[in-house]
């Protein structure tokens, strides 16, 4: 039996994305197949496994082009570092908010920590994004724009808080104004500890 031309791979991936977001990653392939009126063997023939279909569905949510790379291309300066960080956090929050349904399903999936970590790495190549953000902050610290702090911990705090605000707070993901407000509040908390020259005497 030939492949039904009226149902594309993209339509199946979109159906999987919807089903994973609504039911979690425990949803059966049969439910996804019913959603687009195809058979589960056809889905396995095209995608080989449920895990591969899940990966494709997740990767489509947060494309790399949506990550705030432009912010990282502009070094932090002493005069505008706080404002630059606020803008970056707001963009990062909006980036994660675009993937909120899938990320929320992932966090509730029951997968063990290594599986969750591997899945998150697949989303928008988050390992690369984390590494480049850490390097961006480390460069600012080396130039005394930021004070002495654990840059890896700072990066984790920024990423973790943005992801939590977008997916785990039980509320609707923030819009642009909400993301900007959140970023301002977050920086009001962490800025005293990372401001250039604020802790040069601490060891």
HELIX and SHEET records of a PDB file:
HELIX    1   1 UNK A    9  UNK A   23  1                                  15    
HELIX    2   2 UNK A   29  UNK A   36  1                                   8    
HELIX    3   3 UNK A   40  UNK A   47  1                                   8    
HELIX    4   4 UNK A   50  UNK A   59  1                                  10    
HELIX    5   5 UNK A   64  UNK A   66  5                                   3    
HELIX    6   6 UNK A   69  UNK A   72  1                                   4    
HELIX    7   7 UNK A   81  UNK A   97  1                                  17    
HELIX    8   8 UNK A  100  UNK A  107  1                                   8    
HELIX    9   9 UNK A  113  UNK A  122  1                                  10    
HELIX   10  10 UNK A  123  UNK A  125  5                                   3    
HELIX   11  11 UNK A  126  UNK A  142  1                                  17    
HELIX   12  12 UNK A  151  UNK A  167  1                                  17    
HELIX   13  13 UNK A  176  UNK A  194  1                                  19    
END                                                                             
